[in-house]
Amino acid sequence: LLLAVGGCMLYAVFAVGKYWYADILFAKGKSLNDSGNFVNARSLLVKAINLSKREAIFWDELAQSTTGIALALNEAEQPDKTEEFVSIAIEESDKAISLSSRNVNLKRNRATLFLKLASLNKKYLDNAIGTILEAINLAPTDAKLFYNLGLTYFRTGENNKALETFEKTIAMKPNYKDARYAYALVLIEEGQRQKAVEELNYILTNIDPKDAQIRQEYENLTQ
C-alpha cells in the first residue's frame, strides 16, 4: 500500500512538473514570437505542446510562429516551402479553435493570421472575414472586432459593407478615433467629401485636436 501511495505521489509530482515546464517553454516561445524570432519560438512551442497537447493557447501561439516562418520563406522566394508552412499554420490554428471554440481571443488571433496570409494570397481575406464574424457572434458588443471587420471589407473592395460596419462601430463607441478616421477615408474614396469632413472635424473637435495627420487630411478637404 505504501509503495502504491508513493508511486501515485511521484506520478503527481511528475505531472505537475511537466505542465510547469510546458508553461515555461510557452512563455519563452511567446517572447521569441513577439521579438520576431519565429524559428526558435516554434522549436520551444513544439516542445511545450509535446508536454501538454490540449492547451489551445499553445497551438494558437505555434500557428503565429509558423505564419511568421511562411512569410519569411515567401520573402526568400521559396514558394513550395511557403505553401507547406501556410498549410501547417492553418492546421495549427484549426487545432487551437477545436480545443476552445468559444474563445474570442483565439478567433481574433486566427483572423490576424489570415490577414497576414492575405499578403500572399487575397483569398485569405474571406477567411479573415468569416473568422471575425464568428468572433462577433460571441462578442457582439466588441467595437474593435467591428472595426477590424470594416477594415477587411475595405481591403476586399466591399466599400458599402465597410461603411455600414464603421457606422455600427461608431454607434457602439462614438470616441473611437481609428474607426472614425477609417470611416472618413472610405467616404473620401466613395466621393462623399462633406461627410468625410464632418467625421474628421468630429475627431479634431471631440477626440484628438493634436492629431497632425488627421488635421492635414481635414485641411486638404476644406481648402
Beta strands, then each sheet from edge to edge (+ up, - down):
end
